[in-house]
Amino acid sequence: MRLWGKPKFWDHYDVASGPHKSLFNFRRVWLLAVVVMSVVSLLPLIFITVVNYRATKRGFESEIRLRTTRLVSNIRRSVAFFLEERRSAIEFISRLHGREELNNPARLAFILENLKKSFGGFVDLGVVDAQGNQSSYVGPYALQGKNYADQDWFQQVFQKGKYVSEVYLGYRRVPHLVIAVKHPDGNGDFYVLRATLDTERFNHMVTGAESTETGDAFLINHQGELQTPSRTFGTLLKKIPLPVPEYSSHTETFDFVTPDRTPLMIGYAYIQDSPFILLMVKDKNRLMKEWNWTRLELIGFLVFSVTVILLVILGTATYLVEQVYLADQRRVAMLHKVEYANKLASIGRLAAGVAHEINNPLAIINEKAGLIKDLFTYRSEYRADPRLIGLVDAILHSVERCAAITRRLLRFARHMEVSIQTVQLEEVVREVLGFVAKEAEYRSIEVRVEVEGEIPPFETDRGKLQQIFLNIINNAFAAVSDGGRLVITLKREKENTVSVSFADNGRGIPPEDLKRVFEPFFTTRAGQGGTGLGLSITYGLVQELGGTIQVRSTVGQGTCFTVSLPLKYEKRKREIDADTIGG
């Protein structure tokens, strides 16, 4: 089988014409085999790979979402604990100390100092009465006497009793966060203990928690405004270009694609009892970088597997179809051989009948001409005339010539089965040349027989040997032009082998066709009467006689066929293989 190039069966319809056509369209059989085997082999592989691809991708995404959810949950608990701890401290102080005590600036400053040491994160502390006036204040800003009745945080604490504000500017025009607790006094009124928290510490608690992660963590309010700085979306109080997620009591994640087609994975959680929403934004492409390598491995495995499977399928299908093709070619060749043998048998019977019919009148003519010659010899008046004796001798010579021709015809026709006899090689060659002598003379083809050394008689089938030589000589005559040359060389090659070489000076055979000259139906004379069977049958006959046949050729210089035969015939099984035919 040839791994590269066009298979032998690809153009079978060009060579297997006639009454014994191929049983199959080999191209269609090959294509069907390739398609069926490819579908059966590749569909499960592709299906498994796609399932594995999707399952692996889902696994990567699930792991990323799980890590994001875990990190967001940890930050949410830290922020919630931070706020709840300080709110509880403010509430405890409002319960522990009365209004008069909290309105004492020295006492209030002492309390603030203890809060800073114990909890940290406190900036100032103030007491606001029911009318919104700040009656007492301790801190770095001049806020004593400020009225907060129109502030949102005051309205919220008035309604709810305790409140954690958003980050806002307020009177101080500095971003800050307020925790306020409403506490009733003894005369049916109330006051509010208000504390401001350090946003720097608050910010660091959110952004510093993701130091080992690739992402951007920040807080927003329900309007989508930044409550802590963001590396991606800017500074405080700036509105982010992301949707505000729906409320959920649990940590959630969702995907979002930016206008510039960047995929994001966003984890979020609502901070309990606060106006804050914690967001963790991550670039999904960076998160899936490890998955990209795994994806390339999966795709590479699929491509490699598909390539190997297709190569195996193509090779196997080509090999199997080519074997079927060669078997079909052997079948067609055998049918042609049977047809050829039957034709030869019919010709043999016809030749035998014609030869017998011709031999009878020839015998009569020979006898009568001999009698006439005898009568002329005994009669002095005829014996003295040389013209009459010459005419009678010419008749006898022509009769002998006709008899020789009929004898050769009879011998040539009697070779249907191997009939072993001892023959002289030169005699058989010259006998075959007698059949083509007229054509050679008409076309001025020089035919020369050269005998090298002494060639002993040997055992073979005379009729088959004649057919071998006749087929090769006919091919040589077809290859040479008028006035060409054919040299037949006879020699003893080894102790038990003789050879006959037929060298012509014709057009030669191209190298790409040289290895196919013995294949059935191969011919370089398509459309000129060539059937492509002559040399194929010749090869089979040489095999039957236990010999070998080789060919060498040079385009423009000629071709040489060499037939080697054993001196002693040994019957063996004939083997024909289109892949090994030729020398």
Order of alpha helices (4+ residues) and beta strands (2+ residues): alpha-alpha-alpha-beta-beta-alpha-beta-beta-beta-alpha-beta-beta-beta-beta-alpha-alpha-alpha-alpha-beta-alpha-beta-beta-alpha-beta-beta-alpha-alpha-beta-beta
